């Protein structure tokens, strides 16, 4: 994978690398040649392909349209919808504040953690476990297990926190499937609405949670397989989510009408924090669309991948911007296409670079450490890391989950 010598490469089909007669799926953000476009399964009415010329024209038109945030807003909007307005210059995203909330307290937050951007992120929060011993990255990561799933396309994988031998998966159907590492299908759960889930996670006690983008809900699957709506949104739509060390949910959501994206923290169904702007009033996250993923690092940083913006944006627990990663040094940012994101016991950040068929490993401050590019990865999409620092990679087109050992 020679990024330096590929900077002038032409646009190619994501599936077969053919550079001719390309179409573009504006939902999956992939290029398709004529042959692959005929085979490609457009899983809903939202999945359609246009010519590359039309796509570029659409992008130009969108860039010329006045920002809808400048217009007036209907007074009938609900509280959730009233988060549209841009804060005054210099305002920050709303900080985390449990003091006024009558919600369960899953952990305590030190006021010192909100003071400065230069805090020591290597220190665990008050009451947290001590840091694990340092571990060394393997020179040659190894695949230990490969699972074949039965989806048309595989989007997501999440580890079962109380059992390192099981993973939940989701793809382009309305069913979420639980597999063990012997490729046995242990459980299959259909979404309550019949829509395909956009993302999945598992709570600390092992319950499955998924986002329903079309319905605008975050849903909890109980141990008896009953499904209950945990969070219901109005104008905003939930994209990806994760469970934090304190038991909260972090949800990435967008609003296509206003072309805004934000991260919201929930304790149960109660909203306790919203992260949308930096300290200059500029959006931290842009480009509405579902190719965003989120995770919490061990130091409680919040990491969001955005494939369309070729970026990983990391803020601290208070929502203050720490850094943005656009790929390794000397690499054109446009070649970086991050999808799934995960962190491990060493506070390292891992992200799936789908179009370059590899995994980037960063330290907690955004410094590139190395690739995992020797495991024959093909369009890696979803990621999770288990309690033993094994990496699970969901491959979109092959429908396989690969378990990779990358520490000695």
N, C-alpha and C positions, 0 to 999 in steps of 0.2 A: 504494500500500500504506500505508494510514493506520492505524498501530498504535494511536495515541492515541485515535482515535474508534471503534476496534473492540473496546475492552476489554469491552464488554457484549454482544458478538455471541453468538448462539446457536451450539451445536455444529452443524456442517454436514457433509454428505458430502464426503469428501476428493477424490472424483473430479469430481462435478458441482455441489457446493455446495448441494444440496437439504437443508433442515433437517428433513425429515419422515421418519418410519418408519425410524429409523436402526438399523443393526446395527454390531457392532464386531469386527474381527479382532484377537484377542489375541496374534497372532504378529507381524503387520505393523504393529500399532498404528495402524490407519486406521478411520475411520468410513465406513459405506456405507449409502446409501439402499436401499430395497427393490429398485428397478430395477437399480442398480449391483451389488448383492449377487448378483442372479441371473446377471449377466454375469461376475462376478469369478471367476477361476480359482484355486481352493484347491489349491495345487500339491502338497500332501501331507496326510497325516492330521493333521499338527500345525496346519494352517491351517484354522481353522473360525471361523464368526462367531456371536456371541451378541447378544442385545438389549442396548442400552445400560444398561437397568435391571439385567440380570443381571451385566453387566460391573462396574457400580458396587457391586453386592452382593458380587461376588467380591473386589473391592479391599478392601471393609470387612472381610470375613472374614479375608483374609490379614493385614490390619493388626492383628487381634485375636489371632491365633495366637501362642503363645509362641515366642520365637526358638529354633530347633532347636540353636543353638550352645550353649545352656545344658545340653543333655543330654549323656549319656556317649557316647563314640565307640567303635566296635568296634576291638578290638586287632588285627584282621586287616587293617586298611587298609594300603595301600602307603605308601611314603615320600611320594609326590605327594599322597596323600589326607590326610596328617597335618598339612597346613597349615591345617586348619579352625579351630584354637583361636584365640581372641582374645588378642592380646598383653596383658601387664599394662599398667595405666594409664601413659601416658607413653612407651610403647615405639614405635619407628618401624618401618616396613617394612625388610626386610633390605637393606643397602646392596650395591652392586655390588662384588664382590671377586674379581679374577682371580688373586690371588697364590697361592691354595691350589689352583688348578685346573690340571690338565694338559690345557689346551685351546689351540687356535691363538690367537695374539694378533694381532688385526686392527688394533689401535690402542692407544696408551698413554693412561692416565687419570691426570691429575694429582691428587695428594691434596688440593691446594688447592681443587679443584672441589667437595669435599664439606664444606667448612668452614661456611659461613654461607648463609642464604637470601638475603642481601643482596649476593651476589657480582655482579660486572658481567657480565650475560648478553650484553652486546654484544660481548664479547671472544671470539674463536675459541679452541677448546681447543688445547693445546700440539700442535704438529705439523700443525695444520689449515691449509687455504689461507686467504689473507688475504680480508677481506670484499670482496664485489663493490662496484662503484660504486653510489651511491644511484640509485634509479629512481623516477620519478613515476607515480602512478596516473593512468590515462586518465579524462577527464571522462565519456566515453561508451564503455564497453567494447564490443567488436565481436566478432561471431561470424565466424570465418574458414572453418570447415569443419563440416559436419554429416554424421555417419555413421548410417545405418540398420542396426540389427542385427536378428536374426531370433528373438530371445527372446520368450517370452510377457510377461515382465517383466524389466527390466534392473536389476541390483543394483550391479554394480561395474565400475570401469575402472581400469587401472593402466598407467602409461607404461613403455615399454621403455627402460631407462636408457641403453643404448648406441645407441639409434636413436629420435630424436624424431618420426619419421614412422610409428611403429607403436604400437598399444595393445592390451593384452589386456582382454577383457571377460568377465563372468560374469552369469548370471541364473537363472531358475527352471527349469533343466534341468541334466543332469549333464555338460554340455559347456562348456569354456572356449574362446573364439575369439579369434584374433589377426587384427586388421584393419590395413591401411595407410590413409593419409588419402585414398586414392582409392576407398574403400569396398570394396576387394578383400579377400575372406576368404583369408588366407595359410595359416592352420593351425587345426585344430580338435582339441582334446584331451579325451577322456572321463576322468572321475574313475575311479580304480581300483576304488572300491566301488560305483559307480553312483549315489551320493548327489549332490545338488547341492552345489557348493562354497559355503561361507558367505562367504569373502573370498579375495582374491588379492593377491599382490605379486610383484615381480621382484627378484632378487638383483642385486648390482652387476655380475656378469658375464652377466646376461641370462637366467638360468634362472627359470622360473615356479614359484611356490610357492602352495599353496592350503590352506585349512582345511576339514576334514570334521567338522562338528559332531556328526553322529550317531555316527560311528565314533570320535571323540575323537582325531583325528590331524592333524598338520601334514605336508604331503606336498610333495616336491620333484620337479618335472618336469625331467628331464635334456634336453640338446640333442637326443638321439636319441629323445625322447618317452617313454622309460622313466620310470616313476614309482616313487619309493622313499619310505618313511615316514621322515621326519626326526625327528619327535617323536610319542610315543605317550603319551596321558594315561589315567588311570583314572577317578576320579570327576569330575574337571574336564573341561569341554568347551571347545574353542577357538572363539572368535567371530571376531574380526578380528586382523589382524597387519600388520606393516610391517618393512621392512629398514632398519637404521640405517646411519649413515655409516661405522661401524666394521665392518660386515658381520654384526652380530648380528641376531637376530630379536626383536621385541617382540610378545608375544601377549596379547590380552585374552581371558580365560577366565572361565567362571562355573560354579557348582555349584548347581543348583536345589534339591537336598536341603537345603543349608545357606543358601541365598539369599545367596551371597557372590560377589563379583567381584574379580579381581585382574589385574595386569599382570605377566608374567614375561618376563625377558630370557634368551635362549638364545644360546650360542656353539656353532654346530652343533647337536647334540642335548643339550648339557650346560646345565643350568639354573644361572645364575650370579647372578640377582637376582630378588627377588619384591617387588612393590609393592602393598600392600593397605590399609595404615592410615596415618593422619597421626600427628603426634608426640603427640597426646592419646589415641591408641588407637582413634580413630573411623574407620569405613570411608571410604576415599576414593571408592570406586565402589559404587553400590547398584543395585537393580533388575535381577536377572538377566534376560537376554534378548539377542537377537542384534543389536539396533539400537545397537551401539556400534562406533565406528571409532577407529583409532589412527594417529598419525604422530609422527615425531621432527622437531623443529625444527632449524634450522641451529646454534643455540646448544646443542643436545643436550637441550633440554626435551622431555618426553614429553607429548603432547596426546591426550586421549581425549574423544570426543563421546558423549553419552548422551541419546538422544532422549526416553526415558521420564522422565528427571529434568530435562529442559530445560536441560542444562548441558554446558559444556566444562570439564574438570578438567585442569589443567596442573601437572606436578611437574618438578623439575629432574632432572639425570642421576642423582643419588643417591636419588631417590624422595621428596624433600621437597616438600610442597605449596607452590606459588607463588601460584596464583590459580584462581578458578572464575568462568567467564563465563556469565551467565544471560540474555544479550541486551543490547541497547543501553539506555542510561539512559531512564527514563520509559516503558519498555515492559513490560507484564506478562510475567513469566517464562514463564507457561503458553502464551504465543503463540510461544515459541522452540522449534523442533523440529529440533535438529541431527542430521544423518546423516553423510554422508561428510565427511572432514577431510583437509586437505593444508597444506603449508607451501611457501614459495618462497625465492629467493635472498636476499631482504631480511628473512628471519625473520618474515615475516607469516603469520598463520594464516588459512586460508580454510575455511569450513564451509558445507555445503548445508543451508539451512533449508527442509526439504521442503514443509511445509504452507503456508508463505508464499511459495513459488516464487521464492526468491532465494538469493544467496550473501552471507554476512557476511565482511568482511575486518577482521582485528584486527592490532594490532601485537604484538610479542613479549611485551609485558607485559599483554595482555588488554584494551587500550583499543580500543573500536570506532572504525573509520576510515570505513567506507562500506559500502553494499550494491552488489551487482551485481544489478539488478532490471529491466534494460531489454532482456534477451535472450530474452524470451518463454519463460523456463524453466517447465517443467511437472513438478512433483514431482521435483526434483533429488535424487538419492540418492548415487551414488558420485562421488568427486573424485580427480583427480591433477594434478600440475603437472610439466611437462617441464623439461629443463635450460635452456630459454630463457624460462622463466616464462610459458608458455602454459597456460591452465587447461582441463582436460577435464572435462566434466560428464556423468554418466550419468543420463538421465531414466527413472524407473521405469516409467511407464505408456506413454510414446510409444516406448520402446525405442531412443531416439536418444542418440548421444554428440555433444556440441557442444564444439568447440574455440573458446575465447574468449581474445582478446587484451585484457588489462586494464592493461598498462603502456605508456607512451609509448615 
